Amino acid sequence: MRLSDSERVTPNLPDRSELMAEDSAHEAQGSQPEGGEETAHSSKLGFAPVLKNRNFLALWSGQVFSQLADKVYLVLMIALIASRFQDTNQTISGWVSVLMIAFTIPAVLFGSVAGVFVDRWSKKAVLVSTNILRGILVLAVPTLLWITQGWKSFYDLPVGFYVLLGITFLVSTLTQFFAPAEQAVIPLIVNPQNLLSANSLYTTTMMASLIIGFAVGEPVLALADTLVRQLVSGWDFGKELVVGGFYVIAGFLLLLLKTGENRETPEGEPPHVWQDIREGLSYVKHHRPIRNALIQLVILFSVFAAISVLAVRLAETLPGMKASQFGFLLSAAGVGMACGAAILGHWNQRLSHAQLSLYGSVGMAGSLVGVGLFTHHLALTLLMTTFLGGFAAMVAIPMQTTIQAETPPEMRGKVFGLQNNAINIALSLPLALAGFAETLLGLRTVFFGLAALVIAGGVLNWYISRTGSSMSTKADK
């Protein structure tokens, strides 16, 4: 007879209430190591309780280095392509496109599968090993390029470029395991009432790393190369030392993490991966808050994927900007999201998650309309883009918190794996269609269309949440 996940991992579990009690005990154990830092502060609002939690600090500090490495990694790969493989009069776009495909394929193929295994493995072990392995892969790049530099081209491409594609594929594959493990650990080490603040802090860090990574990544890598050459003449791998070193540092910092997991060796049949994925899909389908939150996140990331493409054309139309300076627009959205996350973290009990999502969706829609109206006013466009990021935080953070709070421990890896998979697939379609839609319909019309999509998703989520609450109240009576 085939056993379910809950029977294999947590045998003789009688009911849902005991499962939630066990989860709360794990959270308390993880969030209060060596004396219980959150005991006196767990009822307070803001960032203070999570910043006093040593386990969260370990996870957060590891995230800082890991996120920076993720963002600078692509800068590193592009710099290596430009210096080693690109001809003088040749565009780099073709090289970068192939590299991005290698980076995207694992996200589509392995997102859900990785979540299944994260449920069965120690999440701390996944976090530590994926970072250290990514660091080793990046640090191996100079040696592998040196070994293959004299080899004959394969299908008109240098073997060294295939090495970069292989390394990128492996790094991205490891990231698919890291992402659901990271999300699943947060509710293990943070008390439920502080989850919104923890996610706000995480989002702030993610946006800051995005801005810093893309803004200063190139000069930092160039500086690292210069310093290494000064220390040892002829050595030219300072860039790889920085990126690989960040991953390794993240792995060692995460060794300090105590998750309080009660891992028992599964007995009986081996993992049934596809069955587990189906169970995850069924769970999301039949649990309205999680399903609605996931839909909201998919819409949000789709909109931002489209904006990342439209930003190039928008920068071209703005006075005083060039198409190549589109990064300033994306950075403005990142600044807005970081500010929104920081503000939200201090007022985390004022509104329900559904209300925050609705207000954030309305604000995003208004900002998108503003961007569409002010396509020839630089200052107003930057202001609207900043507002867009701030209101996006009001959607992303409560929805991510809802998924964490509503998902039981034995399903978190599956659900977060499906979330990671769905978002990565959702990112692909806007990237392909946004430019075509802009050419066909015009920039203003596309922004208005995105605004309509956002507001529809927010209103639908709010309406379904209200309907669900009403039905629950009637059932209780």
DASUL-V11844 format. One record per residue. RES is the residue in one small letter. SS is DSSP state (hx for helix, st for strand, lp for the rest). BURIAL is 1 if it has 24 or more other ideal C-beta (glycine too) atoms within 12 Angstrom, else 0. Layout:
RES|SS|BURIAL  RES|SS|BURIAL
This chain:
m|lp|0  r|lp|0  l|lp|0  s|lp|0  d|hx|1  s|hx|1  e|hx|0  r|hx|1  v|hx|1  t|lp|1  p|lp|0  n|lp|0  l|lp|1  p|lp|0  d|lp|0  r|hx|0  s|hx|0  e|hx|0  l|hx|0  m|hx|0  a|hx|0  e|hx|1  d|hx|1  s|hx|1  a|hx|0  h|hx|1  e|hx|1  a|hx|1  q|hx|0  g|hx|1  s|hx|1  q|lp|1  p|lp|1  e|lp|0  g|lp|0  g|lp|0  e|lp|1  e|lp|1  t|lp|0  a|lp|0  h|lp|1  s|lp|1  s|lp|0  k|lp|0  l|lp|0  g|lp|1  f|lp|1  a|hx|0  p|hx|1  v|hx|1  l|hx|1  k|lp|1  n|lp|1  r|hx|1  n|hx|1  f|hx|1  l|hx|1  a|hx|1  l|hx|1  w|hx|1  s|hx|1  g|hx|1  q|hx|1  v|hx|1  f|hx|1  s|hx|1  q|hx|1  l|hx|1  a|hx|1  d|hx|1  k|hx|1  v|hx|1  y|hx|1  l|hx|1  v|hx|1  l|hx|1  m|hx|1  i|hx|1  a|hx|1  l|hx|1  i|hx|1  a|hx|1  s|hx|0  r|hx|1  f|lp|1  q|lp|0  d|lp|0  t|lp|0  n|lp|0  q|lp|0  t|lp|0  i|lp|0  s|hx|0  g|hx|0  w|hx|1  v|hx|1  s|hx|0  v|hx|1  l|hx|1  m|hx|1  i|hx|0  a|hx|1  f|hx|1  t|hx|1  i|hx|1  p|hx|1  a|hx|1  v|hx|1  l|hx|0  f|hx|1  g|hx|1  s|hx|1  v|hx|1  a|hx|1  g|hx|1  v|hx|1  f|hx|1  v|hx|1  d|hx|1  r|hx|1  w|lp|1  s|lp|1  k|hx|1  k|hx|1  a|hx|1  v|hx|1  l|hx|1  v|hx|1  s|hx|1  t|hx|1  n|hx|1  i|hx|1  l|hx|1  r|hx|1  g|hx|1  i|hx|1  l|hx|1  v|hx|1  l|hx|1  a|lp|1  v|hx|1  p|hx|1  t|hx|0  l|hx|1  l|hx|1  w|hx|0  i|hx|0  t|hx|1  q|lp|0  g|lp|0  w|lp|0  k|lp|0  s|lp|0  f|st|0  y|lp|0  d|lp|0  l|st|0  p|lp|1  v|hx|1  g|hx|1  f|hx|1  y|hx|1  v|hx|1  l|hx|1  l|hx|1  g|hx|1  i|hx|1  t|hx|1  f|hx|1  l|hx|1  v|hx|1  s|hx|1  t|hx|1  l|hx|1  t|hx|1  q|hx|1  f|hx|1  f|hx|1  a|hx|1  p|hx|1  a|hx|1  e|hx|1  q|hx|1  a|hx|1  v|hx|1  i|hx|1  p|hx|1  l|hx|1  i|hx|1  v|lp|1  n|lp|1  p|hx|1  q|hx|1  n|hx|1  l|hx|1  l|hx|1  s|hx|1  a|hx|1  n|hx|1  s|hx|1  l|hx|1  y|hx|1  t|hx|1  t|hx|1  t|hx|1  m|hx|1  m|hx|1  a|hx|1  s|hx|1  l|hx|1  i|hx|1  i|hx|1  g|hx|1  f|hx|1  a|hx|1  v|hx|0  g|hx|1  e|hx|1  p|hx|0  v|hx|1  l|hx|1  a|hx|0  l|hx|0  a|hx|1  d|hx|1  t|hx|0  l|hx|0  v|hx|0  r|hx|0  q|hx|0  l|hx|0  v|lp|0  s|lp|0  g|lp|0  w|lp|0  d|lp|1  f|lp|1  g|hx|1  k|hx|1  e|hx|1  l|hx|1  v|hx|1  v|hx|1  g|hx|1  g|hx|1  f|hx|1  y|hx|1  v|hx|1  i|hx|1  a|hx|1  g|hx|1  f|hx|0  l|hx|1  l|hx|1  l|lp|0  l|lp|1  l|lp|1  k|lp|1  t|lp|1  g|lp|1  e|lp|1  n|lp|0  r|lp|0  e|lp|0  t|lp|0  p|lp|1  e|lp|0  g|lp|0  e|lp|0  p|lp|0  p|lp|1  h|lp|0  v|hx|1  w|hx|0  q|hx|0  d|hx|1  i|hx|1  r|hx|0  e|hx|1  g|hx|1  l|hx|1  s|hx|0  y|hx|1  v|hx|1  k|hx|0  h|hx|0  h|lp|0  r|hx|1  p|hx|1  i|hx|1  r|hx|1  n|hx|1  a|hx|1  l|hx|1  i|hx|1  q|hx|1  l|hx|1  v|hx|1  i|hx|1  l|hx|1  f|hx|1  s|hx|1  v|hx|1  f|hx|1  a|hx|1  a|hx|1  i|hx|1  s|hx|1  v|hx|1  l|hx|1  a|hx|1  v|hx|1  r|hx|1  l|hx|1  a|hx|1  e|hx|0  t|hx|1  l|lp|1  p|lp|0  g|lp|0  m|lp|1  k|lp|0  a|hx|0  s|hx|0  q|hx|0  f|lp|1  g|hx|1  f|hx|1  l|hx|1  l|hx|1  s|hx|1  a|hx|1  a|hx|1  g|hx|1  v|hx|1  g|hx|1  m|hx|1  a|hx|1  c|hx|1  g|hx|1  a|hx|1  a|hx|1  i|hx|1  l|hx|1  g|hx|1  h|hx|0  w|lp|0  n|lp|1  q|lp|0  r|lp|0  l|lp|0  s|lp|0  h|hx|1  a|hx|1  q|hx|0  l|hx|1  s|hx|1  l|hx|1  y|hx|1  g|hx|1  s|hx|1  v|hx|1  g|hx|1  m|hx|1  a|hx|1  g|hx|1  s|hx|1  l|hx|1  v|hx|1  g|hx|1  v|hx|1  g|hx|1  l|hx|0  f|lp|1  t|lp|1  h|lp|0  h|lp|0  l|hx|1  a|hx|0  l|hx|0  t|hx|1  l|hx|1  l|hx|0  m|hx|1  t|hx|1  t|hx|1  f|hx|1  l|hx|1  g|hx|1  g|hx|1  f|hx|1  a|hx|1  a|hx|1  m|hx|1  v|hx|1  a|hx|1  i|hx|1  p|hx|1  m|hx|1  q|hx|1  t|hx|1  t|hx|1  i|hx|1  q|hx|1  a|hx|1  e|hx|1  t|lp|1  p|lp|1  p|hx|1  e|hx|1  m|hx|1  r|hx|1  g|hx|1  k|hx|1  v|hx|1  f|hx|1  g|hx|1  l|hx|1  q|hx|1  n|hx|1  n|hx|1  a|hx|1  i|hx|1  n|hx|1  i|hx|1  a|hx|1  l|hx|1  s|hx|1  l|hx|0  p|hx|1  l|hx|1  a|hx|0  l|hx|0  a|hx|1  g|hx|0  f|hx|0  a|hx|1  e|hx|1  t|hx|0  l|hx|0  l|hx|0  g|lp|0  l|hx|1  r|hx|1  t|hx|0  v|hx|1  f|hx|1  f|hx|1  g|hx|1  l|hx|1  a|hx|1  a|hx|0  l|hx|1  v|hx|1  i|hx|1  a|hx|0  g|hx|1  g|hx|1  v|hx|1  l|hx|1  n|hx|1  w|hx|1  y|hx|0  i|hx|1  s|hx|1  r|hx|0  t|hx|0  g|hx|0  s|hx|0  s|hx|0  m|hx|0  s|hx|0  t|hx|0  k|hx|0  a|hx|0  d|hx|0  k|lp|0
